[in-house]
Each structure stands twice: as structure tokens, then as C-alpha cells.
């Protein structure tokens, strides 16, 4: 009996999550309740404050400032001058290099986005079939490149343009080519090389999320499926595995999409900055060009805003599509 | 087949084909890294041999000694680059883990005015890369007077949104009963956070560590650090590589140091990281 009596007050102090749902038609008491909620939440606001101050300062405010600045002409020295849609019309109508950058970025995103997402899933799926020790080993092998820092410079040696580059050396010795190919200086190849190395580096956080998601699938579901007539691994994958992993699949999609639009460092490291005839120029390197070299901050902000729109728009669209799968 | 778990719906030939596929791509993933490791131990004559040899024949530590010699008498000693990288990585990661956990706890366990909006903004910020904010960031940094200081690298790293997201998802799994019990005993929110929540989310700390550590460990100083004596190890590596063929051995040694540390950390913390990631999903 005593225990029952105690439960009431505990519920209401410890479980504010439930309490919020109680509806109160009176407007004044609503205000009061809001105030008391704010008061009760005081400790929570204090706990969140340090993170949120830094987060606002370096993420939220910059996004807003960037949107705002994209309508100005600004060089960091003189006062900003309002130019309306001027930056955007210049960007889309008269900046040929931006068009190349945009095209390259879209090519990168369309190829590396889906391919890296698929690779993350397929490798995680096969690795999950292995015994725990080998599984741990293979996870390290596939995940290591994404955290190995600057090791992708090894690819510079492989794709080096002279006869001593490993790929050239190999192809020449086997007689497939007679003269060395300038892998990183020839417009024909450079984009492909950057895509390859980007893919090599792209099995990151989403790969781990998929491995984790696969391990938590309820095995009784698989057994029940077998009773219901699932015969092979492909049916199991489609009817049981994928639907059970939906949250991880959504999470992985966000990370891979954002990454696939942000290709820049690898392009600069492999193809140079600027690359030959802008063959590996991306929206991000274009942004760096105007932001950190030419100091046309308003124009660079317009580029950043376009990039922001591209990333956010694609993410939203894909989230919507993925949520529909299997419902 | 001891290698393969016995499971329903599996046929051996398909399994073998899939494993072959995995092994092939595994080799593609691993070879550049194995090669980088081998290079670090090659004596000079083996580094420049043509056609190149993949594995080292006569392993030596010469490259590491050369590294110390080359950088010891340069203007900024190598130890300085090491020190800078360690300071940035240490403060950035530890600060990130603490601040993100502090922010994640209320978001995971309570509902209060603004909580869901705040979390939505954090999720939204996963959907674009930091490049978008690079230009205003410069202005914020110069306003704060942080240009050319380590703060410009350490402080923004503390508010890395992915860390908050994963920590919040993981904390949601903590049983409410545990927190209730502490509240009945009269513990304050801060005490509960520090004494009960934090010790119970160790796997998530390690995950935040493994995500943040390589970023900071591999930073080349970014756009905001100009002074040579504030630059990082990765910057030194880039300079050595630019130095050309004469420094190939030294470059290989630095590259090895840069890659071994994060990979070792991951090997140690792998099971914890996977445990955290299982709660990473986006439910809605």
C-alpha cells in the first residue's frame, strides 16, 4: 500500500516527459505551466549550454551569416554592399568555372554517393556472416583507410605520371601501354582517379553503423521467416534484414550523401589546386578559391549557400524516399 | 567450415563466392596501408629500387633515426609538431566527449521547452559539411581573436554534431529506473549525470573518441593557423613529402606514425564502438 502511494509524486517529478502531455485549456495556466517547465528545465539548460554556445557560434550563426552575405559584395576590408541576386546570377550565368565545378561535384556525388553507400552495406553484410574474430579483423581492414590520416598519398606514387609510377610501370611492362600516362594531369583520367581514391576512403562511420545494425537483428525473425517460406539469403536480405535495419540505413545515407558532395581535400592532394583545366575542380574547391584566395566573401558565400542547398536538398529527398521503402 | 557461422538460408557455393569477393576488395583496401607500413622500414636502396618491391627485405629503423636527425636541427624541431598535434587532439577530443555528453543527457532523457527543436537542428547539421560555414567561421574566429591559435582548432571540434547525435541515441537506452532511484536518494541532476550517466556510457565515449581523434590527429592546422611553431605533425609530413625524393624514407616514417595511432585505438575499442553504433539509427 505504501509503495503505491509513493509512486504518484515520483512519477510527476522524475518523468516530465509524460507530464507534458496533460492538456490544459486555460491560457493563463498554460503560460504558468510553460514558466514552471522552463524553471524545472533550468539544470538541463545549464548542462547543454557549453555545447550549444559553441555549436551556435560555429555552425548555426555561420549558416545564417553565409545566407545573408550571399546577397552582398564583401571583401573583408570595405563595408558590405548590397547586390541583391547579383552574386547568384553571376554564379549561374557568367561563371564558366563554377559550371565545371558543379558538374564535377554532381558527377562525384552521383557516383561516389550510391557506390560508397552500397559498398558500406554489402561489405558489412558479408562480414556479418563471418565468425566473430575474423569479423573483427575484416572490420579493421575495411574501416582503417578512412581513419589512416594522410596515407592516401600512397596513391600519388601508384598513379605517378612518369614511367616509375607503379601503375604505369606495371602497364608498360605487361605491354598494355607503350608510353606512361599522366594519370593526375590528364583531364581524361584525373576525375576517375579521384573517385577511386574517394571510394577507398569512404567506408567510415556508416559502415560501422551497418555492422552494428546487422548484429542486432533479432534471430527469431529469421527463424520465423524460414517457417514462412524464406528459402535463401537474398530473400532473407530483402524481407528481413533490410526492413530491420531501416534506422541505420537512414543514418548511413545522411553521412554518405554529405560526404559525397564535400569532395575537396582528396582532389587537391591528388590533382592539385587548381587542377588541370579544372578537371577535378569541385564546388568546395571553387569556394576555397573565392573565400581564401580572392577574398570575395559575398560571392564565396553564394557558392556556400548553393552547396548548402544541394546537400540539404538531396538529404531531405533521399530520407523521404528511403522512409517509403518497405512501408 | 569453421570460418562460417552455421545459419539458416545459406548455401555453401554462394557463401564461398561472397567471401572471395570480400577477400578481393579487402586486398584492395589493405594493400596501400600494408605498403605504407613496409615503406617505413625500408632502407634507402630498397625504397628506390625499380621495379618496386612490395615487402621490405632488410627491415631497418634508419628512417625513424633520420626523421629525428632531419627535424632536430631544423628551425622548428619535430618534437614541437608532435606536441602541437597531441595538445590539439587531447583537448579537442576530451572536451568534445564531456560537452557532448552534458548536452546529450537532457536531450535523451527529458522533454523540456525547446528540446526537440534543438535536436532537430543537430540532425539537420549532419546534412551539410563544415565547408559551408568556412567563410563566416573566419570572421567569428577573427572577432574572438583566435586566428593563429590552437583554440581555433580545439573549440569548434568540441561541438562536432555527430558526437552529440550518437551520444544522445545511446543514452536513451539507459534504464529510467536507475535515474529515478538516484533522484529519490536526493541526488542533483549534475551528480546524476557525473556519477551515474557518465560511467554507464563508456562505450559511447570510446565511439566519440574514435570519430573525433583521427580528424584532429590528422589535421594540418586548417586555415587559421599560420605560425610555423603552432603547426601540426601532418603539416610537417606534407612539407617533407613536398621536399621530394631525398626525404622519401623520412616521409614514410611520419606517415606510419600518423596512421598507426588511430588504427590501434580503433582495434582496442572496436567492440565498444559497434555496441554504440547499434543505437545510431534515425527513428524519426
Interface residues (C-beta under 8 A of the other chain):
Chain A: X10 X13 X14 X15 X16 X17 X20 X34 X37 X38 X40 X41 X43 X44 X45 X47 X48 X50 X51 X52 X54 X55 X57 X58 X59 X60 X61 X62 X63 X65 X66 X69 X119 X123 X126 X127 X129 X130 X131 X134 X136 X138 X139 X140 X141 X142 X143 X144 X145 X146 X147 X148 X149 X150 X151 X152 X153 X154 X155 X158 X164 X166 X169 X173 X200 X203 X205 X208 X209 X211 X212 X213 X215 X216 X222 X223 X226 X230 X231 X232 X233 X235 X236 X245 X246 X247 X248 X250 X251 X254 X255 X257 X258 X259 X261 X262 X264 X284 X287 X288 X291 X292 X297 X300 X301 X304 X305 X307 X308 X311 X312 X315 X316 X319
Chain B: X2 X3 X4 X5 X7 X8 X9 X10 X11 X14 X15 X18 X19 X21 X22 X25 X26 X28 X29 X30 X32 X33 X35 X36 X50 X51 X52 X99 X100 X102 X103 X105 X106 X107 X109 X110 X111 X112 X113 X115 X118 X121 X122 X124 X125 X126 X127 X128 X129 X130 X131 X132 X133 X134 X135 X136 X137 X138 X139 X140 X155 X156 X158 X159 X161 X162 X164 X176 X179 X180 X183 X184 X188 X189 X190 X193 X210 X211 X214 X217 X218 X223 X234 X237 X238 X241 X255 X258 X259 X262 X263 X266 X267 X270 X271 X273 X274 X275 X276 X277 X278 X280 X281 X282 X283
